[in-house]
């Protein structure tokens, strides 16, 4: 399994009744992909630029897709640009992948034995692994989850990430989520003002 998959499982497992914002989760998943690509030595960071290495096949299909979509010519793509480009709808892609692999199933109605639109995790080694990483408060996973709105991390936990590249990615993810929230708030204010205009006519 991969960090993005573990993050997706944690998002479904820890907060099933209070779903996270899909945009926040998608940005965090895109950041998790960069972190796994760094770990696989498929990329390296030059400041905040993602510099691809020679393309090698990865076990995870979505990480392979991420690797294939890297900008391989200078000027390379920044982590921030990657998050906004790759993150668009990424939570849906990971949910579909988990469902295809039988790790997620559509829930059946309580009284009527038909499938509903809601999905739920099934017991699996993948779910157990993600739960173990979450229980151990694995620093990178905990910070990505916090960025997506799942739990919080203390300053002490944040300080456990000592790798400069990982720290850069995590900081950019947090900034991007903050920016997205600002856009949401602005839109809410604009919509409210528009409604007020119509009510006043």
C-alpha positions in Angstrom: 0.0 0.0 0.0 1.0 3.6 -0.3 0.8 6.8 1.7 -2.1 8.2 -0.4 -4.1 5.0 0.0 -3.4 4.9 3.7 -4.6 8.5 3.9 -7.7 7.7 2.0 -8.5 4.8 4.2 -7.9 6.9 7.4 -10.2 9.6 6.0 -13.0 7.0 5.6 -12.2 5.2 8.8 -11.6 8.0 11.3 -14.3 10.5 10.2 -17.0 8.5 8.4 -19.8 10.6 10.0 -18.1 13.9 9.4 -16.6 13.6 5.9 -13.7 15.7 5.1 -13.9 18.3 2.3 -13.0 16.5 -0.9 -10.9 19.4 -2.2 -8.8 19.4 1.0 -8.4 15.6 0.8 -7.5 15.7 -2.9 -4.7 18.3 -2.2 -3.4 16.1 0.7 -3.5 13.0 -1.5 -1.5 14.8 -4.2 1.1 15.8 -1.6 1.2 12.2 -0.4 1.9 11.1 -3.9 5.0 13.4 -4.1 6.2 12.0 -0.7 5.9 8.4 -2.0 7.6 9.4 -5.3 10.5 10.9 -3.3 10.7 7.7 -1.2 10.8 5.6 -4.4 13.5 7.9 -5.8 11.3 8.6 -8.8 11.7 12.3 -8.0 13.8 14.7 -6.0 13.1 18.2 -4.9 15.2 21.2 -6.0 13.9 23.8 -3.6 10.2 23.5 -4.3 10.6 22.1 -7.8 9.8 18.4 -8.5 12.7 17.0 -10.5 11.9 13.6 -12.1 14.5 10.8 -12.2 14.4 8.2 -14.9 10.9 6.6 -14.9 10.7 3.3 -13.2 7.6 1.1 -12.8 5.9 1.4 -9.4 3.7 -1.3 -7.8 0.8 1.1 -7.2 -1.2 2.0 -10.3 -2.1 5.5 -9.3 1.5 6.3 -8.3 2.5 5.0 -11.7 0.0 7.4 -13.2 1.3 10.2 -11.1 4.9 9.4 -12.2 3.8 9.3 -15.8 2.2 12.8 -15.6 5.3 14.5 -14.2 6.7 17.5 -16.1 10.0 16.1 -17.3 11.4 19.2 -18.9 12.7 22.5 -17.4 11.4 24.5 -16.0 10.1 21.8 -13.7 6.7 22.0 -11.9 6.6 23.4 -8.4 5.0 21.3 -5.6 2.2 23.9 -5.4 1.4 23.7 -9.1 1.5 19.9 -8.9 -1.0 19.9 -6.0 -3.5 22.0 -7.9 -3.1 20.1 -11.2 -2.9 16.6 -10.0 -5.2 17.1 -7.0 -8.3 17.9 -9.1 -10.8 15.1 -8.3 -8.0 12.9 -6.9 -10.0 11.7 -3.9 -12.6 10.2 -6.3 -9.8 8.4 -8.2 -8.5 6.8 -5.0 -12.0 5.9 -3.8 -12.7 4.2 -7.2 -9.4 2.3 -7.0 -10.2 1.1 -3.5 -13.6 0.0 -4.6 -12.2 -1.8 -7.7 -9.8 -3.7 -5.4 -12.6 -4.8 -3.1 -11.4 -2.7 -0.2 -14.5 -0.6 -0.2 -18.1 -1.7 -0.7 -21.4 0.1 -1.3 -23.5 -0.1 1.9 -26.9 -1.9 1.8 -30.0 -0.2 3.2 -31.0 -1.3 6.7 -34.6 -2.4 5.7 -34.3 -2.8 2.0 -31.5 -5.0 0.8 -30.4 -2.7 -2.1 -27.1 -0.9 -2.4 -27.1 2.7 -1.3 -24.8 5.4 -2.6 -22.7 5.3 0.6 -19.4 3.5 0.7 -17.7 1.8 3.6 -14.4 0.1 4.1 -14.3 -3.7 4.4 -11.9 -5.5 6.8 -8.7 -6.0 5.0 -4.9 -6.1 5.5 -4.8 -2.7 3.8 -7.2 -1.2 6.4 -5.3 -2.8 9.3 -2.0 -1.3 8.0 -3.4 2.2 7.6 -5.0 1.9 11.1 -1.7 0.8 12.5 0.1 3.8 10.9 -2.6 6.1 12.3 -2.5 4.6 15.8 1.3 5.0 15.8 0.8 8.7 14.8 3.3 8.2 11.9 4.4 11.8 11.5 4.0 12.2 7.7 0.6 10.5 7.6 -0.6 12.5 10.7 0.4 15.8 9.1 -1.3 15.0 5.8 -4.4 14.0 7.6 -4.4 17.2 9.7 -4.1 19.2 6.5 -7.2 17.4 5.2 -9.1 18.2 8.4 -8.6 14.9 10.2 -7.3 15.4 13.7 -4.5 17.8 14.7 -0.8 17.6 15.2 1.2 19.2 17.9 4.4 21.2 17.4 6.3 18.3 18.9 4.8 15.9 16.3 5.5 18.3 13.5 9.2 18.5 14.6 9.5 14.7 14.1 9.7 15.3 10.3 13.3 16.1 9.8 13.7 15.5 6.1 13.8 18.9 4.3 12.0 17.6 1.2 9.2 16.1 3.2 8.9 19.2 5.3 8.6 21.3 2.1 5.9 19.1 0.7 3.9 19.2 3.9 4.2 22.9 4.3 2.9 23.5 0.7 0.0 21.1 1.3 -1.0 23.1 4.4 -0.7 26.4 2.5 -2.8 25.0 -0.4 -5.6 23.8 1.9 -5.6 27.2 3.6 -5.9 28.9 0.2 -8.7 26.7 -0.8 -10.6 27.5 2.4 -10.1 31.2 1.7 -11.6 30.7 -1.7 -14.6 28.9 -0.2 -15.2 31.6 2.3 -14.9 34.3 -0.4 -17.5 32.5 -2.5 -19.9 32.1 0.5 -19.7 35.9 1.1 -20.2 36.7 -2.6 -23.2 34.3 -2.8 -24.7 35.8 0.3 -24.3 39.3 -1.1 -25.9 38.2 -4.4 -28.8 36.7 -2.6 -29.3 40.0 -0.6 -29.4 42.0 -3.8 -32.1 39.8 -5.2 -34.1 40.0 -2.0 -33.9 43.7 -2.1 -35.3 44.0 -5.6 
